[in-house]
Structure formats: C-alpha cells, structure tokens
Amino acid sequence: MFKLRIWLAAMAAVVAGTASAAPLEVYGRLPTVEDVDISPDGQRLAVIWTNGEKRSIRIDNLAQHRLEIEMPAGDAKLRGVFWAGSDHLIVVRSTTSAVGGTTSERGELSLAFDYNLKTGSARTLLRDAGGGLNVLAGAPVLRTVDGKPVLFVQGYRLVNRYTVVSLFKIELDHDYSTLVEDGSPHTNRWVMGPGAEALGQSLWDSQTGQWTMKMKTGGFWHELRTAQAKSEPPFLRGLGRDGQSIIVSELHDGVMVDREVSADGKVSDPLPYRENDSAIYDPVRHNLIGFSALVGEEHRYNFFDPHDAAVWRSVVKAYPEQGVTLASWSADRRKIVVHVDSPQSGPGYALVDLDAHSAEWIANRYEHLTPADISPVRALRFKAQDGTALTGYLTVPRGREAKNLPLVVFPHGGPAARDTPGFDWWAQAMASRGYAVLQVNFRGSDGFGWDFLKAGFGEWGRKMQTDLSDGVRYLAGQGSIDPKRVCIVGASYGGYAAMAGPTLDPGVYRCAVAYAGISDMKSFTPWVREHNGEASQRYVLRFIGAEDGDPASLAAISPAAHVQKASVPMLLIHGKDDTVVPIYQSQAMLDAMKAAGKPVEMLTLDSTDHWLTRGDTRLAMLQATVAFLEKNNPPN
C-alpha cells in the first residue's frame, strides 16, 4: 500500500512540476548510451544502448555505415564492453549472488563472456577453470601472442584449501582456460608483461599489513620490494614507459608517488604526475605513454611524446569549452572515441578520425535531453568555520536568477570520492524542478591531495558534516538561497550525511532523503569487516576517528542514536540487493524514528543494488525523492 501511495504522489508531483521542465524520466531512466569501444582495426563500434530500462549491445560497422549486430541484454547489469582483436567482443556484467556457497552472504560478482563475431556464439569466460569459479578477480588484459589476440584473466581458484587469485590464459578461438600462475593466499594483483607471461604480482596481508612486490625473471619469481601498510598499501598500476618495468604507487611523506621498478631491482625517479592521475597506455605495446587528471574544473591530458600531445590538442579543439575525455581508440590511435560533456547540451560520445580530419557525433548519453533541460553549473570556493578552504558546485535552475532560491544539499558518497563539474543526472533532475543544488567537496574528499583527504580523518559526522552546512551559510550570505528552504539528499555516505543533517547538525534542513544510507555505526563497522575485510573496516574507522571501534565513539555519530533531535520529515530509500550498505541500516533508522514519534517514510526497492543499475527502480527512486521534496519544501 505504501509503495502505491508514494508512486501516486510522485506522479502528481511530476504533473504539478515546472511546466517547461522535461519529464523526470528524461533524467531518471538509464542513459541511452552507457559505453562505447572502437575495434583495434577502427572498423567497428561496440555500444551499450538502453531504451531507458532494458539494455542491448549494438555493433556498428563504420566502413559500411550500418548496424551489423544487435544483442538484447534485458535486465542484465552490463558493466562494460571491450574488443579483444577485431572479431571478439568481451562483455563484462555483474550479478548480485550468494558468496561462498551460502545464502546469507551476498555480493556483487563480476563475470564476462566472449562474443565471437565470426561464429555468432557467446561463451562465458572461465567456465572451465579447473578448481575455480567463473568470477573475475580483476579486469581482463589483452595481449598478442603469435599474431593472435589472447586474453589473460584473473580469477579465483581453490588451492590447498585457500581461495587464491590466479591468472588464466584464454585462447579466443575456443575460449578454453589454461592456468598460467597460481597466486598465494595474499596475492591481490597480477601484471602481465608485453607478451604471454606474467611479469609482476603483489601480495598484501590485510591483517599484518605486510605488502610484497615480486617480478619474474628467468622463469623464477624474485621479491623486489616490501612495505608495511595496514592502510593505503602500495599498488601496481601497470607497465612502465619502456614496457618492461612496472609502475608502483606508494605513499611517501603523505603523497602517493609513482616509480618504475625494473626486473633487476632498479627504481626510477618519481614519475612526473600526481596522485589521482589516470595512467594512459599504448593499445598495442601496453606501455605507459601519458596520464590524465582533473585539475580544478578542467580535464588535462599529458603525453610524454610531443607528437601525441599535439594530436590530443587537436582533438580537444574540435569541442571548445567542453569537457573532453578519452573513451577508446584504435590500435594505431588514428580513430579516437571521446566522451564530450557540454555545459549547454549535456554528455555524449563522438568519433574523431585523424586521417579524415573529421569529428562525427555518435550519440547523446541522454537522447531526449535538450539544451532547455540542462541547468547551468558553476564552481564555488568558500571557507568552513575553522578556515578550511572548500570547493563545490552550484546548479541553478535554468532561467532563474541565483537569488533567494530553495536549496537541496547533495553530498557525494565515498566519503573518499569527489564531485566534478560534469553532468550529474540527479542534480540536474532536482534543478529542473526549481531547486538550486549544492555539491560540496567536504574535507576527506579524494582528488585534492593527501592533506585534504587526511583532514577528514576523525571528522565523519563532525566537520565533514558541518562543511555541508557551512556551504549553506555561505550561499545564504551571498543571497543566492533562502536558508529557511533547505533540504538534504544523498546516497551511500551521502545517505548517511542526509540522515545526520537533521540529527547531528539540526536546525539547517527542513527535510531529508537518504538512499542506501548508514544509520548505526555500531552494527555497520563489524558488518564491513565480516563482508569486506579488515582493510575496509579500517577505512571507515579512520574517518570516524575510532580505530579501536569504541562503542561510545560510534554511537556519538550514529543518526539512529540521535533521532530525538530530529524535527523534520525524512524519507529512507533502499534496495534489497544492496551489498555495500545492508538494507537493515535504513530499517534501523525507520524503527528509531518511529519509536521517537518522528515523521519518517521508507521505500524499499526490489532487485536494486547499491548503484541503482536498473532503469525502473532508478526512476522510482528519483520520482519518490522529488515528490517528497515538493511536498516538504515546495520550490515555488
């Protein structure tokens, strides 16, 4: 009955919304295009399409300008496609399933299948892995062996009663799996060499913090580097610039530093890029050729070769004053698929042909969006009460002056994540209904250096929370928003912040919506340890400032323990298939609010994971959120 009532309310809100606004379906359904990959020979595009709810995989023949193949995928949660040679398409999907043969422990498992364009057959990878599962333990890696594309896949295998991450070779003509290397109980990463052999592996014991790097020479593994790190262990990125060394990321004096380690143990000087930069690899040699980073509001690409740098500048020139990022490219790097994010027209994909000196639009990510449906976003810089410099973004309803507007505070998840200046479907949907939307990169956010991340340690529910309300006070002081008409909406850690707003920082918000939020830290932290390991638990506890798991410290920042302070209505939304934040976290908040006589509602979404992967439930979440906002904080 409740689900029907909230659905009817959502429909009424849509009808009563801003007359010129696009329907919420335009924002809330799945993107029309979710992924694009170009074949190595530059002759085909593989595209994950949706009709807003169901997915399909389309293969376009560029030479013949026609749709060559379409494979319906239905409700499958497709996570990406990539080419393995020009006749094989690898499709990665995930499923929410029981882990370890039990029904009580559920996880999000990644699987892949190979679609053979010559035969029209599709076969699941690792289906024949002896003593193993057909579940991926890492992204598949492509290499060319004897002139043929060969896939190397990290998978799980039972060895001496331990489940280990092993490396398998898959010949794509028949998709048989051959074991290449067995890992140890602590192996967590493999790095393939330029050919058919593994070059490196890392091992990490999350309990002791012992990290080890090994490289293979002369057919034997040699231990080259060790470190002690219970948190932020070193990480093997991939092959270095020469294609024979391995890039190792390590925390040094509070900064992540990347160096190349050779098989003879030689270590290079730090590479000229910063933490949080993304490595760019040559599609044929697989060596490092550059890096990219979001600097301020701009995506910057830095290539070691001046010619490569000049080519990229020419690509970006085709789309002035727009966010341009590399999506995929052909083996010779002459045809490049780019993701283009236009402040006026929204995001989409384009194909740049360097030989033809052309740039052709592939598709909009949201095909029904028009420029009239996109609200402007501007960057903010302000200071918290303690003087900490903060950044964020303000989305202002299209056609409205930033003056005395109703506001939705929209904190990101993580918490070690960040908001970016690009198109955000959730923020744009709320702005289309007449709300200004504030996204704050509060202390503890990633992407602003180690010191800023570390400033969040111990501030979960404290200054990480008041950074949000400091943003509200800043906008109120500018006259941009009405401080009496502010609500908070968030998901995951942002869902926690939405619950914490009325309970731990009362007096700022007049309503709150939490999707997949955390309400009780005393039950959540041991759950994290049980399901994700000690390292994940330490991640959470460090931000909480209670690394010993002290119950009093956990209760102090648990919204469910402070519902007596809440005086505004709250909507809780959670998916039954959430394996990151269990649904009982929302149920605990619901029970606590009801017991205290506080206004609260809860919407449970069937077959919905943490990431709102299904189109129907994603839209249901958005409709319920907007209906709740319009009821409790009318935009007009």
N, C-alpha and C positions, 0 to 999 in steps of 0.2 A: 504493500500500500504506500509506504513512504517513497519508494522508487518512482511510482506513478505520479505522486504528488509533486515531487521535485522536478520530474520531467515536464509536467504541465506548467509548473511555474517558470521553467526555463523557456518553454515555448512562448508563454505570454510575454516574457521579458524581451525575447527576440522581436516579437511583433511591435512592442512598445518602444523599442530602442531608437537610436538616432535614425531618422528617416533616410538619410543619404548613405548610411553605412552598409557595407556588404553584409550578407548573412554570416552568422558565426561559422557556418560550415566552410566558408572560404578559408578561414584561418584554422579551424579546429580539425578538419579532416587531415589525413596523411598528405604530405607533399605529393604533387603529381609525379615528380621525379626525385628518387632518393639516392641514386648512384649512377655514375657514367664511367665506363672504362673503354679505351680505344685499343684495338688489337695491335700486336707488335708490328705487323705489316702496314698498319694505318688504313686498312680496307674496311673494317667493321667497327661499329659501336655496340656495346652491350649496355642496356639501360634498365634499371629497375623502375617500372612505372606503377602507378596506382590509379584507381578511379576514386580515390579518397578513402577507400576502405579495403578493397582487395588488391593484391599485388600480382604483377606479371613481369616476366623477363622478356625484353624485346631485343632482337639483334638486327641492326640496320646495316645494310650493305651500302657503303658510301660510294663505291665505284658505280653501282647500278641505280643508286638513289631510290632504294625500295626497302620495305620491311621484309626481311628474309625469314625470320622465325619469331614466333611469339609463344611463350610457355606460361600458362596460367599458374600462379602460385597460391591463390586463395588467401587463407589466413596465415600462411607461413611467415615467420618473422625473419625476413631476409636482412642480413647484416652487411652484405656487400658482394660485388662480383669483380673478378679479375681474370685476364686472359693468361693461359699457360700455352704459349705458342699461338698460332693463328687459327687452330682448329679445335681448341679445347677451352671451354669457359668454366672456371671454378666458381661455384656459388656457395657462399657461407651463410648459414642460418643458425638460429638458436631455438631452443625449446626449454620450457620450464618442466623439469622432471625430477624424479626421485634420484638421490645421490647415494651411492654405496649400497644399493640393493634394499634400501628402506623406504617406507612411505612417509616417515615423519621429517626426514631431511630432504628438502627440495632445493635445487639450484638451477641456474641458467646455464645450460650446456650448449657448446658450440659444435656444429657439425658442418661438413662440406660434401658437395658432390661435384663430379666432373661431367659436364655435358659435352659429348663428342659430336661436333657439327657434321662430320663425315658420315657417321652411322645413325645419328639421331638418338643415341642411347644416353641415359643418365645413370651414373653409378655412384653410390656412396663411398667416400674415401675411408680407408682404414677398416673397411668391413671385414677384412680377412687378417687383421693384425693378430698374430698369434699371442695369446695370453693378454690381449689388450682390449681396449674399448674403441669404438669408432668416434670418440670425442676428441676434439682438438685441444691441445695444451698451449698452442701458440699459433701465430699466423703462418700459413704455408709459405714456402720460399721456392722460387723458380730458378733453375739452373739449366744450362745447355750442356748435354753430355753426348758426345759422338754426333753432334749436329742435331740432336733431338731435344725438345723440352722435357725436363724431368722435374717432378715436384718432390720437395722434401718437407715432411710434415712432422711436427712434434705431437706425440700422442701419449696416452697413459698405458702402462703395462705393469702387470704384477710380476715382480722379481724377488724371489726369496722372502715372500710374504709382505713385501713393501710395494706400494704403488709408486712407480717412478715415471719421470718424464723421459721418454725415449724418442729416438729420431728414426723415421722411416723414409725410405725412398719409394716413390710411386711412378712406375712406368705408365705413361698415359694411354698407350695403345690398348692396354688391357686392364689398367688400374689395379694391378697386383701390388701388394705392400711387401717390401723387403726391409727387414730390420738393419739399420746402419750402425746405431750405437745405443746401448742401454745406459740410462742415467743411474746415478746413485740416489738414495732416498732424499738427498738435499739438492740435486740438480734442478735448477729453475729456468735455465736459458741455454739454448744452443745457438751458435753462429756458424753458418755454412761458409766454407771457403768459396773461391770463384768457380770451382768445379764441382766434383761429385763427393767430396769428403768434408766432414765436419772439421772446422778449424779451431773453434773455441767452445768452452762451456763455462758456466758459472754455477757455483754451489753456495747455498745460503741456509744455515741452520737458524731459524727464526727464534728458537729458544735461547741459544747461547750467543747469537749474533755473529757467529763465525762465517765470513764470506771468503770464497776462494775462486780464483780465475785459473783455468787451465787452457793451454794451447797444444795442438797436436803437431808434432814434427817427427819424421822418420818412422811413422806408424805407432808412436807412443805419446801418451799424454804427459805433459810436464806442468807442474804447478809454478806459476809465474808471479802471482800477486795474492796477497791475503789482506784482510781488513777485519776490524771488529766493529760491527754496526747493528744494533738491535732495531734501529730505525734508519731510513734512508741508506740502505746498503748500496754499494756501487752497482752499476748497471752496464751491461754490454749492449751498445747501440747497434753495431754492425761493422761492416768492413771500412777500413780507413781509406785515405786518398790513394794509396798505392795498390789497393785491392788485396793485399796480403796481410796487413796488420788489422787489429781490432780496436775500435773506439771504446774506451772505458770512461764512463761518467762517475766521478767520485766527489763527495763533499769535502772541500778543502777550505779551512778558515771561513766557514759559513757560506761558501759559494760552491755550486756544482761546477766542476771543471772537467773538460773532456780532453783526453790524451789518446794518442795512438800507441798501442803496445805490439811490438813485433815478436815473432816466434823465438827470437834469440834473447828476449827479455828487455830489449831497448825500449825506452819510453820517450815519447816526443815531448816537446814543449806544449803547453796548453793550446788547444786549437782556438782560432780567433772567432769563437762565437760564445754566446752567453747561455746560462741556464734557461730552460724552457724554449730554446730554439729547436726547430724541427730539422732533422738531417734530410738531405736530398741525395739520392743515389742514382748513378747511371743505370738505365734499364737493361743494359747488356752486360757491362763489366761488373756492375753492382758495387762499385767503389763510391766513396763519398765525393761529391762534386760541388756541394754548397749547403746552405742552410737558409731557413726562413724563420721569421719572428714577427709577432705583433708588437710594434713599437708605438706606444701611445695609441692612436686610432688608426695607424697605417700598417698594412701587411708589407713587410720588407723581405726581399729575396737577395741573398748574397752568394754569388758563384765565384769559385776560385779562378776559373778561366775567364779572362776579359771578354772573349767572344760569347760565351754563354751569358754573361751579364748583359752584353749589348742586345742579344736576342730577347732576353726577358724584358728589357726596357721597351723594345718594340712591341711586345705582346701587350704590356700594360698600357701603352699609348693608344691602343685600339679602344680602350674603355676608360676615358679620362674621368677622374673624380669618382671612381667606383672601386670597391674592394675586389681585387683580382687575386685568386689563389690557384695554384696548380692542382688539377684533379688527376690527370693521367697523360701519358704521351706515348707516341710510337717508339719503336726500338731505335730509330735514327734521330728521334727527338725533333722531327720536322713537322709533325702534326701534334698539336697540344690541345687537350681538353682543359678548359679553365672554368672555375666557378666564379661568377660575377655577381657581386652584391651591389645593386644600385639603390641609393637613398631614395630615389624617386619611383623606381619601377619594381623593386624587390629583387630577390635572388633568382639565378638561373644558370644554365650551362651554355658554353659556346665552344666552337671548334676553330682553332687558328691553324691555317695551313701556310707555313713559312715559304714553301716553294711557289705556291699560287698567289702569295701576298693577299690572302683573303681571311676574313673572320666571319664565320657563319653561326647564327644562333641555333642552338639545339632545342632548348625548351626552357620555359619558366618552371621553377620549382613549384610554384602555386599558380596553375594556369588560369584560374578565374580571378586572380587579383588584378586590379587596375591601379594606375598611379593615384587615383582618387581614394583608394582603400588603404594607402600607406601613410602613416603619420610620421612627421619629422622627429629625428632623434638628435639630441645634442649632448656633447660631453660636459661633465661637471667636475669642478675641483673645489673642495672645501675642507675645512678642518674640523676634527672632532673636538669635544670639550677639552680634552687633555692636550690639544695641539697637534695630534697626529694628522698628517696630510692624507686625504682620501680622494678617490676618484669615483666616478659613476656616470650614469646616463639618464637623461630625462626624455621620455617620449611624450610629446604634447599632441592632443587630438588635432587632427588635420582641420585647418580653417579656424582654429581657436587661438586666441592670444594667451600666452602663458601668464595669466593673471587670475588669482583667486579660484583656481581650479580644484575640483575634488581629486584626491590623490590615492593611488594604490602603490604601496611599497612592495617591491617584488624581489626579495633576496634570492641569490643563487644557491645551488646545492654545494656539496663538497664535504666540508667547507673549503678545502684547498682547491678551489676552482676559481673562475673569474667570469664576469660579464664582459662582453665585447660589443663593438659598435654596430655589428651587422644586424640583419633582420631577425627578430625574435617573434615567432608566431603568437606566443602567449601575450607578450607585452603589446603587440600590435592589435590583437583582438580586444584587449581591455581598453586601449586608447580609442578604438573605433566606437566604443560605447560612451565616450565623453570623459574618460578618466586620464589624467596625467599619470605616468608610470615611472617610478623611481627605482633604478637598479644601482646598488652601491657595492663597490669592491671594498668591503669592510676588511679590517686587519685580519690576517690569516688567509686572505685570498692568495691564490697562486698567480705567477706571472709578473710579479713586481719585485722579485729578489728575495733572498733568504731572510733578510732582516724584517721585511714586512710580513712574510709568512710567519716567522718566529714571534712576531708581535702578537699573534693570535693565540699562542700557547698559554693556556690558563684563562682564556677570555671567552670561552664558549658560554653563552648565556649571560655574559657580563659586557665587556666593552665591544665584543663582536656584535652584541645586540644593540647597545646604545649608539654604535656607529650608524645604525639604520635610523634611529630617531633623531640623531644629530643632523642627518640629511634632511629629515622633515623640517626641523627647526631652521636649517639654512634656507630651504625653499620658502618657508613661511616669512622669513626675514626679507627675502627678495620680493615678496608679494606675489610669487608665482602660484602658490596653492593656498587653500583655505585650511588652516590647521585643525578646524573642527570637523572636517570631512575627509578623514584619512582612514583607510583600511590597509591590512597587510595580507598578502597572498604569497605562498611559497610551496616548494616541493622538496622532499628529502631533507637535507639540512635546512633548506628554506622553509620546509613544512614545520620543522622544529621552531625556527625563528617566528613563524606565524602563530604557533601556539604560545611561544614565550612572550610575544609582544603584549598581549593583554594580561599575562600572569606575572611576568618578571619585570616588565617595563610598562606598568599600567598608566593610563591617562593619555596615551598617544593615539590609540586607534579606536574606531567605533565599530569595527567588525574584523573578523579574521577567517581566512580559508587556508587549511593545511592539507596538501596532498602528500601522502606517504611520509607523514611527519613522525618525529620521535618525541614521546611524552615522558617516558620513565627511564632515566639513565641507569638506575639500579638494576633493571632487568635487561636493558639493551646491551650494556657492555659485556656481561658474560655470554649473551647470545652471540655477539660478534666474535668472541674468542672461540666459541664452540663451532661456529659455522665458517669462519673466515681465517682463524688462526690468531696467534698471539700478536703478530705484527699489526694486524688490522685493529686489534683491541688497543694496542699501544698508541696507534694513530689517533684514535678517539680520545683516550685518556689524557694524552698530552695536551690536546686542545682544551679539555675540561680542566686540566690542572690538578688531576687526582690520579697520578700514575700508580698509586697503591690501591686504587679502587675504593677509597674510603666512602662508606655509605652516606655519611653526613654531607660530604662534598658533592656526591652525586645527587642527593635529594635537593640540595640547595639550588640546583639549576634544572630540576625536572619540572616542566609545566604542570604535570598531573598532581604534583605535591603542593601546588600554589594556586589551585583553582578558586580558592576563596577570594583572591584579589581580582579575579576576572569579573567584569561588569558589562561586557559586550557580547553579542551573539557570535558563535563560532560554528563553522562548517568543516567537518572532517571528511576526507575522501581517501579511499584506499583500495588497492587492487588485491584480489585474493591470491594472485600468483606472484606477489612481491617477494623476492628472495634477498633483497638488500635491507629493507626495513620491514620486519614482520607486521602483519595486519593487527596483531594484538596491541601494538603501540597506539594506534588510533582508538581501538576499543577501550584501552585503559583510560585514555583521555575522556572518551564519551562517558564511561561509568563514573569517573571522578566529577565531571561537570554536572551530570545528572544528580549525583548524590548531594552535591552542594547547592542544588536548585538553580543552576546557571543555564542560560539559553544555549542549546547545542543541538546540532543535527549531524547525522553521518550517512554518507552514501557509499555503499560497497559495490565495487565494480567486478563482475565475474571475468575470469580469464584475462586479467590485466596484470602486466608486470610493472616493475619499478619505472620503466621508461615510456609508458603509455604507447606501446608499439602497435596496438590495434586501433584502427581508424574509428570504429563505432564508440569504443569506450573513451578514447581521447576526446572526441566531440562531446560525449556525455559529461565528462569532467568539466570541459570549458563552459558548456551551457549551464550546468549547475553553479559554477563559480560566478558567472556573470549575473545569473538570476539572483543569487544571494547578495552580490554587491549592490545591484539595483534596488533590491528590497531594503537593505540596511544602510546604504549610503547613496541615495539617488543622485545621478550625475547632473540633473537639471533642477 
